[in-house]
Amino acid sequence: GIIMLTPLLLANAGFDRLEDPAHGINPELTTGKVLKRRLSGQFKQTYYLYVPKTVRKFAPLMVSIHGVSRNAREHASMMSAMAEQYGVILLAPLFNKKQFPDYQRLGRIGRGPRADLALDRVIGEVLYLTGADTEQLYLFGYSGGGQFAHRYAMAHPERVASVVIGAAGWYTFPDRKKTYPRGTASNKTLPSLRFDESRFLRIPMTVIVGDQDCERDPELNTLRRIDRQQGLNRVERATNWVESMNQASSGYGINPHHRLTILPGIGHSFEQSIEQGGMDEKIFSSLFGALHKSHKYSPSNSQITGTTCSFNLATS
């Protein structure tokens, strides 16, 4: 039969982007190489961009968010091979410490500008430069970047196709009795954020953490209320959050598709996770392997074997 391309179908298919100035890749943009760029205009922000040599129009856009070491360049360079293989445009924005001290929590009032809105500005420029499909983002973040990634998705579910969280220190739980960022009750420090469980629970999310990521290091949030709510280390917290998100999904009648992936023998290190744990392959297969399949994930299996973490799960 003949498919009538109504304006709505055209928009959903991405054809509305034909009006964008770039009409695809800007010819001055180098492909197959990590580029360091500064956002043009009044908002000064650095970002790293990798456009694969094999890139097509409306290519998927993957955003990779650094942790507190601010290693955005490493995110771009260490995952560029996978981006090339999958034909994905890779963006690694830099949230510098002075300008974005609270980026992991999206930038609360009095703690710097909104990091989620800053990312949106960078994405706007990337759209102009590349013609990427920016309607539905594929997000990854490691450590503090994992905090940002899942909170961005929960705050802007209409923008996000899929998320992978690498070893976040702590999480926003789907709990309306606790204020953001511990739960989803509104917080006066981010008054415009409203969380809609019926939307954000539909986004497939995978948490990846090393089974040796047990240290209560200086970067970990060790407040007693976080310990009680979430667990004592990143493995416990990942396990509890995935379980909580899947239970909440079931409560809303949504097929649970949050899962946990354990990297054997890996501690808290982005580089080690990729070089020894193959995390980059797991990220891309999780985000893009199901692009042409329906998302059908079974609820996570939280039985972790071979970990040196002591599992006395904290209860809230």
Secondary structure as GFF3:
##gff-version 3
##sequence-region A 1 316
A	DSSP	alpha_helix	7	12	.	.	.	ID=ss1
A	DSSP	three_ten_helix	15	19	.	.	.	ID=ss2
A	DSSP	beta_strand	34	38	.	.	.	ID=ss3
A	DSSP	beta_strand	46	50	.	.	.	ID=ss4
A	DSSP	beta_strand	60	65	.	.	.	ID=ss5
A	DSSP	alpha_helix	72	86	.	.	.	ID=ss6
A	DSSP	beta_strand	89	93	.	.	.	ID=ss7
A	DSSP	three_ten_helix	103	105	.	.	.	ID=ss8
A	DSSP	alpha_helix	115	130	.	.	.	ID=ss9
A	DSSP	beta_strand	133	142	.	.	.	ID=ss10
A	DSSP	alpha_helix	144	155	.	.	.	ID=ss11
A	DSSP	three_ten_helix	157	159	.	.	.	ID=ss12
A	DSSP	beta_strand	160	166	.	.	.	ID=ss13
A	DSSP	alpha_helix	197	200	.	.	.	ID=ss14
A	DSSP	beta_strand	205	210	.	.	.	ID=ss15
A	DSSP	alpha_helix	224	230	.	.	.	ID=ss16
A	DSSP	alpha_helix	234	251	.	.	.	ID=ss17
A	DSSP	beta_strand	258	263	.	.	.	ID=ss18
A	DSSP	alpha_helix	270	275	.	.	.	ID=ss19
A	DSSP	alpha_helix	279	288	.	.	.	ID=ss20
###
